[in-house]
Each structure stands twice: as structure tokens, then as C-alpha cells.
Amino acid sequence: MGYAMFCSRKIMLVNQINDLQYRLTELTMKQQDLSQLSSAYTAQAQSYYNFTTGQFDQAALDQAIANASPNANVNSLQDPNGTLKRISNAEKQIEMESKRLQTQLQAKQTELEAVEKGEEQGIKNATPKYA
């Protein structure tokens, strides 16, 4: 009976571990996307920044807004610091979620090791012993 319980728990743990690993992979992909967005946005914002005056070139910004496609986020052009802060906050949230999932994954893997040892012991106990 002990062997069957350990086997069932092992299957459940493997399923949970796979789910956590999948979610970690998704978070890693989101984090990479945000990193690319941040670098692209920084490069775009720098093209409107006048380094001699230390100000954004309002004429260049107005021209970019006028030429923007209807789907473009015009507010992000007007407030580059706010957009970068939102991206940074999203990256921090993903990092915190990733750490939480890694902690859960480590706990599940430790439990799986204990279950596998119990399963082995259950097999030994269930094996008939002949004198």
C-alpha cells in the first residue's frame, strides 16, 4: 500500500514541477521581451534628447507624434521617464515572481527526492523475504 501512495504522490509532484518550470520559462521570455522593449525605447528616446541643452527636443517630439501611426502610444513619447519606470516596475515584478517560483520549485524537488526514497523503501518492504 505504501508503494502505491508514494507512486501517486511522485506523479503529482512531477506534474507540479513541470508546471513551475513552464511558468518560469514564460516569465523568462516576458523578461527578455521587456528588456528588448526597454533598450529599444531608450534608443528612441535618445533620438529626441538634445544633449547640449539637457532637454528633450520638443520640435522633434511633435514631429514624431504627428508622424506616429494610429496604433502608436503617443503618451509614451511625451513622457519617456514614466514609460521607462513602468517597464522597470514590470521587470521587478517579474523578477520577484520568478524568485517565488524558483523557491517553490526547489521545495517540490526536495519533496520529490524524499518521496522517491520512500518509494524505494516501500518496494523493499513489499518484496517477499524467503528464509
Stockholm file with secondary structure:
# STOCKHOLM 1.0

chainA/1-131         MGYAMFCSRKIMLVNQINDLQYRLTELTMKQQDLSQLSSAYTAQAQSYYNFTTGQFDQAALDQAIANASPNANVNSLQDPNGTLKRISNAEKQIEMESKRLQTQLQAKQTELEAVEKGEEQGIKNATPKYA
#=GR chainA/1-131 SS CHHHHHHHHHHHHHHHHHHHHHHHHHHHHHHHHHHHHHHHHHHHHHHTEETTTTEECHHHHHHHHHHSCTTSCHHHHHCHHHHHHHHHHHHHHHHHHHHHHHHHHHHHHHHHHHHHHHHHHHHHHHSCCCC
#=GC SS_cons         CHHHHHHHHHHHHHHHHHHHHHHHHHHHHHHHHHHHHHHHHHHHHHHTEETTTTEECHHHHHHHHHHSCTTSCHHHHHCHHHHHHHHHHHHHHHHHHHHHHHHHHHHHHHHHHHHHHHHHHHHHHHSCCCC
//
